[in-house]
Amino acid sequence: MQAFIEGPKRIPLLLRIGIWFSERVTGRTMLPARILAWYPKAAVGSGVMEALVAHEDGRMDRRMLKLVRMTASYAVACPFCVDMNSHEYRKAGITDEEAESLRGDFEKVGSFSDWEKLAIAYTRLISQTPLKFHPDVVERVKAAFTEREFVILASTAAQVNYWARLIQALGIPPAGFGE
């Protein structure tokens, strides 16, 4: 399976360096970055956003952020995103049962904390179309998360949504992270 279009034959030096770095880190050909080279402003903006993604910040630890990324990926049905964001989920302390439940009824999984369940539910709201934020859910999130955690939760889910829409619009297939 191939993307809708190929990347340009000639890529500006700054972008080549960024692509080289991202491919070295991931160990995969990063087709999204290569295709974005057709419009360098989009490539640089997307690269900056990706470089500044939350990794761990207090209670928003590796496990929580992986749950948010996986949930958003499943919610928007992006094969590339699912492939990339689900890769090595066990290393983030996520069990097979938990990972599978993110595709459906996560509420029944006893190993999720109430805090994690709330983050998963909110991530699903952020990832749905049309966006519809129920006041009771927002109030529960505000009560359970600090303002900083709220922003990290929302921006992490929104980032996955951005990439999912872009990647799907360009027809980019999974990169093979799960292989």
Helices and strands as residue ranges (DSSP letters): H 13-26, H 31-36, H 40-51, H 62-75, H 79-86, G 89-92, H 96-101, G 106-108, H 114-126, H 135-144, H 147-169
